[in-house]
Amino acid sequence: MSSDPLERLRAIIEVLPETHEKLSHGTPTWWGGKKTFAMFHEGGYDEGRVGVWIKAEDGAQQDLIASDPARYYRPKYVGPSGWVGVRLDGADWEAVRVLLVDGYRLVAPKRALKRLDGEGD
C-alpha cells in the first residue's frame, strides 16, 4: 500500500458505493451521493500537518479529541458541525478507515448503503 496519505484515503474511499471525488475550496473532497463526508488537507489549516476532516456522529468529535488530542482535532469551518480532523502522520489507518465509513454512512443514499452491506445488486 502507498505511503502517500492522499492515495491511502482514495484507496479506502473508492470501494464505497456511489462516492466521487472533486476539488472543493482547492482540496480533494469526497461525496457519498450528493453530500460531503471527507476533505483532505495538506496542512494549511493545522500548522503544516497533513490531515483529513471527516463528518462524524453527534458527540464523536468530543470523544475522539478527549481520547487522543495529538491525533484528533476540531477542524476549522466544519468543526462546529461536529466534523473531526485526523492528523495522518503516523496514522492508525484502520481507525481512519472506520471513521471514513462511519462518515460516509451519515450521508450516503439508502441504495448505496444496501450495496455496502451486501443487500443490493
C-alpha positions as CSV (number, residue, x, y, z in Angstrom):
1,M,0.0,0.0,0.0
2,S,1.2,3.5,-0.8
3,S,2.7,5.7,1.9
4,D,1.1,8.8,0.3
5,P,-1.8,9.8,2.6
6,L,-3.9,11.1,-0.2
7,E,-3.6,7.8,-2.1
8,R,-4.4,5.8,1.0
9,L,-7.5,7.8,1.5
10,R,-8.5,7.3,-2.1
11,A,-8.0,3.5,-1.8
12,I,-10.3,3.4,1.3
13,I,-13.0,5.6,-0.2
14,E,-13.0,4.2,-3.8
15,V,-14.6,0.9,-2.6
16,L,-17.6,2.7,-1.1
17,P,-20.6,2.7,-3.4
18,E,-21.7,6.0,-5.1
19,T,-18.7,8.1,-3.9
20,H,-16.9,10.6,-6.0
21,E,-14.1,13.0,-5.5
22,K,-13.7,16.5,-6.7
23,L,-11.8,19.6,-5.7
24,S,-13.7,21.9,-3.3
25,H,-12.1,25.0,-1.9
26,G,-8.9,23.8,-3.5
27,T,-8.7,20.5,-1.7
28,P,-9.7,16.9,-2.6
29,T,-13.2,16.3,-1.2
30,W,-15.4,13.2,-1.3
31,W,-19.2,12.9,-1.6
32,G,-21.4,10.0,-0.8
33,G,-24.3,10.6,-3.2
34,K,-24.8,14.4,-3.1
35,K,-23.4,15.2,0.4
36,T,-19.8,15.7,1.5
37,F,-18.2,13.3,4.1
38,A,-14.5,13.9,3.9
39,M,-11.9,16.5,2.9
40,F,-8.1,16.1,2.6
41,H,-5.8,18.9,3.8
42,E,-2.1,19.2,3.2
43,G,-1.5,21.1,6.4
44,G,-2.5,24.7,5.6
45,Y,-5.0,24.6,8.4
46,D,-3.0,22.7,11.0
47,E,0.5,24.1,11.3
48,G,1.7,22.2,8.3
49,R,0.4,18.8,9.4
50,V,-1.4,16.6,6.8
51,G,-4.9,15.6,7.8
52,V,-8.4,14.6,6.8
53,W,-11.6,16.1,8.0
54,I,-14.4,13.6,8.4
55,K,-18.2,14.0,9.1
56,A,-18.9,12.4,12.4
57,E,-21.9,11.5,14.5
58,D,-23.1,13.8,17.3
59,G,-20.6,13.6,20.2
60,A,-17.9,11.7,18.4
61,Q,-15.8,14.7,17.8
62,Q,-15.5,15.5,21.5
63,D,-14.9,11.8,22.4
64,L,-12.1,11.4,19.9
65,I,-10.4,14.6,20.8
66,A,-10.6,13.7,24.5
67,S,-9.1,10.3,23.8
68,D,-6.1,11.5,21.8
69,P,-5.8,15.3,21.3
70,A,-2.4,14.8,19.5
71,R,-4.2,12.8,16.8
72,Y,-7.8,14.3,16.6
73,Y,-8.8,17.9,16.5
74,R,-11.7,20.3,15.8
75,P,-11.2,21.4,12.2
76,K,-11.8,25.0,11.1
77,Y,-15.1,25.8,9.3
78,V,-16.8,22.3,9.7
79,G,-15.7,21.6,13.3
80,P,-18.7,23.5,14.7
81,S,-20.9,21.0,12.8
82,G,-19.3,18.0,14.5
83,W,-16.7,17.0,11.9
84,V,-13.4,15.6,13.3
85,G,-9.9,16.3,12.0
86,V,-7.5,13.4,11.9
87,R,-3.7,14.0,11.6
88,L,-2.3,11.5,9.2
89,D,1.3,11.5,10.2
90,G,1.8,8.0,11.8
91,A,-1.9,7.3,11.5
92,D,-3.7,4.2,12.5
93,W,-5.1,3.6,9.1
94,E,-7.7,1.1,10.3
95,A,-9.1,3.7,12.6
96,V,-9.1,6.2,9.7
97,R,-11.0,3.7,7.6
98,V,-13.6,3.2,10.3
99,L,-14.2,6.9,10.7
100,L,-14.4,7.4,6.9
101,V,-17.0,4.6,6.6
102,D,-19.0,6.0,9.5
103,G,-18.9,9.5,7.9
104,Y,-20.0,8.0,4.6
105,R,-22.9,6.2,6.3
106,L,-24.2,9.5,7.5
107,V,-24.6,10.9,4.0
108,A,-24.9,8.1,1.6
109,P,-28.1,7.3,-0.2
110,K,-30.0,4.3,1.2
111,R,-29.5,2.3,-2.0
112,A,-25.7,2.8,-1.7
113,L,-25.8,1.6,2.0
114,K,-27.7,-1.5,0.9
115,R,-24.9,-2.2,-1.6
116,L,-22.2,-1.6,1.0
117,D,-24.0,-4.0,3.4
118,G,-24.4,-6.7,0.6
119,E,-28.1,-6.2,0.3
120,G,-28.2,-4.7,-3.1
121,D,-27.3,-5.8,-6.6
